[in-house]
């Protein structure tokens, strides 16, 4: 199979496949086993639909209206109506990659054969992804319970050829026009299908998976920047010794310490130049970097376990079981995903906070052990990186606000039928902002630390080979080194891109070997 094709089977999907489809436009195909499972489950739904007894989601209303039995002639209208009425989102458009992840993950559950959706509906979902058609989904409308209802409804609306969507050229047009232009026939929904397209944690899960991918890069980048700051502050690398971390065996802590130690290998700055300003110990923000970064890494690992379980799940209500039963359940509740989304926002805020403390130390002549005030060329005439730290501090302050958990809240809805909700979508949305901010915060520390390392080198001290590689790569990326004051925003933007795209990690790994 082509490496750019993701095959959707009956047993879930992987984080790598989600990122490939959402961000990189990988093509999607249904496996033969998925098509067979879809057809088998549909036979069960059709048999139940033919019976006089009401079955939730097949021949009844929804939510608080589930007590009404719906006659055969109204059921197609019922499925259309649930999509139209639930497509009630408001606010700014959600990012294209989030919507693609949302669509792909709903297709993943549909393909499991537990939803009762017909194979042709699943194929149309794949066709939309492959055509690059992205439904317009809005910021607000999900409480993270009974699925990401409004976001998924806007996607289902596009399947029906209604509402607005973005074409592969980035232009928003009526969905019917886009489907026609790509030879895709709108779907006529049958029993249960409208409900099955709306009832999932797909939006919050997609955002979790992408946040984990971004945070993995940022945590490795933060280990590198912490090492550069330690070096620039003439700190000691003895605190990174493996035997110290072995007696407190948190896995992430050992990994971060090892990353830092490898970056600092061969440094002429660490631990040899403290005699002029004796220090018994380095400050916590320097000495405890592996403990803070490592605890965050362990949190990422736990969140990845939760994401993996959810990626292997079939989230719908009701569900079709292999023995032919269709059962109502509460698996759509977003609590497991919501909790880890909030947990990640907390550790991201703390990582940002310790990065900022090291930046401030590099800029303060009373604590930087011989570096010029604010790393300025001619302090007083030049302000150096004074306001870069202000920007970083503003970002950290926002990170602390974003760390307030969304999942601790619940607003009852649907006439008290849905009386406890997860707010997982909200947790995911604020985590995306937190991840963006963290990249900027790490970038500011990197910019300050590389300037400080260069200033030390100008004094005749030799930085570690990995540090030299990081400095050279950043300068080649357009972020300039020490000198008189200049328009700083472009340098910070270039550094942000450098970190965000993983180029910092790529720059040092030829020297250090692969970093975790």
QUIWO-V114356 format. One record per run of one state. SS is the DSSP state (alpha for helix, beta for strand, coil for the rest). FROM is the first residue (numbers start at 1). LEN is the number of residues. If there is no record, write none. Layout:
ss = [SS | SS]
from = [FROM | FROM]
len = [LEN | LEN]
This chain:
ss = [coil | beta | coil | alpha | coil | beta | coil | alpha | coil | beta | coil | alpha | coil | beta | coil | alpha | coil | beta | coil | alpha | coil | alpha | coil | beta | coil | beta | coil | alpha | coil | beta | coil | beta | alpha | coil | alpha | coil | alpha | coil | alpha | coil | alpha | coil | alpha | coil | alpha | coil | alpha | coil | alpha | coil | beta | coil | beta | coil | alpha | coil | alpha | coil | beta | coil | beta | coil | alpha | coil | beta | coil | beta | coil | alpha | coil | alpha | coil | alpha | coil | alpha | coil]
from = [1 | 5 | 9 | 15 | 25 | 27 | 31 | 32 | 50 | 60 | 61 | 63 | 66 | 69 | 70 | 72 | 87 | 90 | 94 | 96 | 111 | 119 | 132 | 134 | 136 | 138 | 141 | 149 | 160 | 164 | 167 | 172 | 175 | 182 | 193 | 197 | 202 | 233 | 238 | 241 | 242 | 247 | 251 | 265 | 275 | 278 | 284 | 288 | 289 | 312 | 319 | 321 | 326 | 328 | 335 | 364 | 373 | 376 | 379 | 380 | 382 | 383 | 386 | 403 | 413 | 414 | 418 | 419 | 424 | 459 | 465 | 477 | 489 | 501 | 503 | 513]
len = [4 | 4 | 6 | 10 | 2 | 4 | 1 | 18 | 10 | 1 | 2 | 3 | 3 | 1 | 2 | 15 | 3 | 4 | 2 | 15 | 8 | 13 | 2 | 2 | 2 | 3 | 8 | 11 | 4 | 3 | 5 | 3 | 7 | 11 | 4 | 5 | 31 | 5 | 3 | 1 | 5 | 4 | 14 | 10 | 3 | 6 | 4 | 1 | 23 | 7 | 2 | 5 | 2 | 7 | 29 | 9 | 3 | 3 | 1 | 2 | 1 | 3 | 17 | 10 | 1 | 4 | 1 | 5 | 35 | 6 | 12 | 12 | 12 | 2 | 10 | 4]
